[in-house]
Amino acid sequence: MTKKKFNFRKNLFIKNRLVILNEDTFEEIFSFKLNLMNVFVTFTLGGIFLILITTFIIAFTPLREFIPGYSSSELKKNATELAIKSDSLETALKKNEAYIKGIQKVLKGELEYAKFNKDSIMAETDEVSEVNMKASEEEIKLRAEVAKMEKESGEKTRSKNKSDKK
């Protein structure tokens, strides 16, 4: 009683034939010679291709809006518009509050009417942003390179124009 050991590696490369027959006439319609390795590679590549195509279709079409967690482009647009409107309303509210405080000071007698001006109150509420407008070292180097390139291209066009005039 000898047991045959199943060798999977050998079976991967054994050639087999896949035949498609007409059931009524037993006529051979189509036949393939293949082995298990070819079938495995074909199905693996087909599966990967199918997954990639599905991923790209979902990622780059409006279908992604049906996946939980993705918001629609219209919703993003509306959110951006509302953020801009709320920011402008907030600044208008600050200006109105400053104006009302100024009027209250005049009514209480804490401020003379001659010093009370709507434009001066509005100027007080404008927030000065503290943005560093100084150029960094990298920006200075880039500006120098661009100026040098423009100078060189300008010299080339001048020399070309002079040669054309001769």
Buried (B, 14 or more C-beta within 10 A) or exposed (E): EEEEEEEEEEEEEEEEEEEEEEEEEEEEEEEEEEBBEBBEEEEEEEEEEEEEEEEEEBEEEEEBEEEEEEEEEEEEEEEEEEEEEEEEEEEEEBBEEBBEEBBEBEEEEEBEEEEBEEEEBBEEBEEEEEEEEEEEEEEEEEEEEEEEEEEEEEEEEEEEEEEEEE
